[in-house]
Amino acid sequence: MVDIIHLLPENVANQIAAGEVIQRPASAVKELLENAVDSGANRIDLIIKDAGKGLIQVIDNGCGMSEGDLRRCILRHATSKIHQAADLFAIRTLGFRGEALASIASIAHLEIRSRRYDDITGFSLEVEGSEMRHLQETATPEGTSVAVKNLFYNVPARRKFLKSNTAELRHILEEFYRVALVRPGIAFSVYHNDRPLHKVIASNTLQRITSLFGDVLRERLLPVKLDTDLLKIQGYIGKPENVRKTKGEQYFFANQRFIRHPYLHHAVMNAYQDLIPDSTFPTYFLFLEVDPASIDVNIHPTKTEIKFQDEKMIYGMMRSSVREALGKSTAMPSLDFDAERSFELPPEMRNQAVKVPQIKIDPDYNPFRPSGKQIPERERHNRERWTELFSTGQAQELTPPHSPTGTTPEPQVKAEAANSVANPDQEKVFQLFNTYIAAPLKSGLLLVHQARAHQKILYERFLRSIREAQRYSQQQLFPITIQFSPNEAALLLDLIQDPGLPGFDIRDMGGGSFIVDGVPADMRISNIQNILESLMESYKEGMEQKRDKDVSAARAMAKSLALQSGEKLLPEEMYAIIDDLFACPLPEQGLDGKACLKILKEEDLNQRFA
């Protein structure tokens, strides 16, 4: 019989390895930056064109390479950092396995220029598809420049599945942050399409964090420090009041290497227990130092996952150090059993009579429907359609077979709710627990969840505005300047250009700066920076779930600008919510599939008291 096992050609083996190591432009950026750091450079420049699809260039002023080093650096398993098996258990460098340049060379056009400090001239090497094209002596600055052009030119299937330039740029910047954060002593710069995104000088850890993510973080971070013979932890965590709805800036580093570690993440979240709401995430930048022999960093091709020798001990020490930092900042409640239990009042107030605070309310203010505004024809048609279906007993046509609201209210009871919309009696509408809006019906009680209902109303309004290209906004008397990190700025720029943010009038000033000239009319906006941060988080979450961009933008705006549970409403505001909700398609169902309204029938109430 003929032998069936054979060796793969070298170029095919390199492309298979490239599939493990180089999955997208950001993967090549990661490998090149790590090599530049290991070269001993104190300045590294990253130049990107077309989100890495056209060019990725990393320039450093490190040790450089000789002619022989250039020839060998593109070979698989060629490395200067491992000499024997025992070295694998004492690794303190980043790129040590010698696969990066070989993998990149097999799927791109590669040009390397390098000169050692003691040499008068350097060398230039050009590689295409793992084949060496030119190697010649040339004049070049000290250090190394690696240019990757036309990534995946010979793997069209991989190139076809790359995301948009905005998405790929976000991944590239994320890889850059993971390298730059843990090396504050190195100056970095990042350029995209000849536009500077970052220029950071050598500094300390806190300055590096704020220079990358904005000075706003300086007031939101708490220091963490633990120093033992087994483990050293230092870094910063976010204050509980500044948590986010999606995972934002969360970074673990072990021995100056970025890692992903769900077990350690759980330790941090456990330390925040009872301090932050459910489904929210704190910011943290935590740097661990352990004996290299006690961890295994080579369990994953990208080297972002490691295995600790004693994970339970690391977990406990991480949790206690974060808990201690929160306690020192008075973020956590503390009990003093020897303290006097009476109220502690300032001396000048102890002899004064207590006055009931006076609250002034403008009864004419209505954020939902300004005076003179006409109900859109589509909403009017929806409301009339609902009323017609309620009165004819056909309302179940608009309810899905498996409605998330549970049992479907009977048509005649729904008709009463619709009639209450058509015949307003605002005096009968009231609020329960500052969360629910209640309206009496002849045969029961209508309950509306104010937050979910308002989200539904805003979602339909914003989605229509996006698709009809309506951009009505309320201009600010004094334009507001806001600052974002390049990663967030790229996301916001994508949002305001396509599909657009209805009601927001925002100008890009470059360098992560934006000027807000207008905001959505009739919206309660107290802090535009926080609103836009929340909006971008919701939008990013929607895009990760692969929703349509218009839908993601409308959902993000609705969730960010909607009323929250616990807000006190005036009668006309409550009535406006009920009125607008019944103008929406499927008013029973909220954005997340949960119930917006419930109808308690009289017989159900009587049965509870039977």
Number of C-alpha atoms within 10 A of each C-alpha: 3 4 5 5 6 6 6 9 8 12 17 12 15 22 23 14 19 23 16 13 21 25 14 21 24 22 19 25 25 23 20 25 24 19 23 27 22 17 18 15 20 18 19 21 20 23 21 25 18 15 24 25 21 15 21 25 23 22 24 26 23 24 19 26 23 15 17 9 14 18 13 15 18 24 18 18 16 18 18 12 17 17 9 7 8 10 12 18 15 16 20 17 16 21 23 21 17 20 23 28 24 24 27 31 27 29 26 23 22 28 20 20 26 31 27 21 16 9 11 12 16 23 22 21 20 18 21 18 21 24 14 14 12 11 17 11 14 15 13 17 19 22 22 28 26 21 21 28 22 16 26 24 17 16 14 11 10 14 17 9 9 14 12 10 15 16 15 19 24 19 19 22 20 16 19 20 21 18 21 23 24 24 20 20 17 18 18 21 19 19 16 18 14 10 13 15 20 20 13 17 17 15 15 13 19 18 18 22 22 14 19 20 19 16 16 11 18 15 9 16 19 19 18 22 16 17 12 10 7 11 15 18 21 18 21 23 23 23 22 21 12 15 18 20 16 16 14 13 17 15 22 21 22 22 19 18 23 23 18 16 15 10 13 19 18 14 20 23 19 15 19 21 12 11 16 17 14 9 10 14 22 22 21 23 22 22 22 19 17 17 16 16 14 14 19 18 24 17 11 12 14 16 19 17 17 18 13 15 12 10 13 12 12 18 16 13 19 26 19 16 19 28 21 17 21 23 13 12 11 10 16 15 8 8 6 7 7 6 7 8 8 6 6 8 9 8 8 7 9 10 9 8 7 8 6 6 6 6 5 6 8 7 9 10 14 16 13 18 17 12 9 6 7 9 12 9 9 11 18 16 13 15 22 16 15 25 23 15 20 22 18 12 16 15 21 15 9 14 18 12 9 9 16 17 18 11 10 18 18 15 17 17 22 23 22 21 25 23 16 18 21 13 10 14 14 17 10 12 19 18 19 13 10 15 20 22 23 23 23 18 20 10 14 18 18 22 21 26 23 28 21 29 29 25 27 28 25 24 26 19 16 24 22 15 19 20 13 9 13 14 15 15 16 15 16 12 8 9 13 14 15 13 19 22 19 22 21 18 21 18 20 24 17 14 19 17 10 13 18 24 26 25 20 19 21 21 14 14 11 13 15 20 15 19 15 19 18 19 21 18 18 14 14 12 14 8 8 14 16 13 16 19 17 20 23 22 21 23 27 17 17 18 15 10 10 10 13 11 16 21 20 24 29 29 24 25 25 25 23 23 20 20 20 17 14 13 12 15 17 18 18 21 18 22 25 19 22 29 19 22 28 24 26 23 17 16 20 26 21 22 16 11 12 15 19 25 22 18 22 16 17 13 11 11 12 9 8 7 7 6
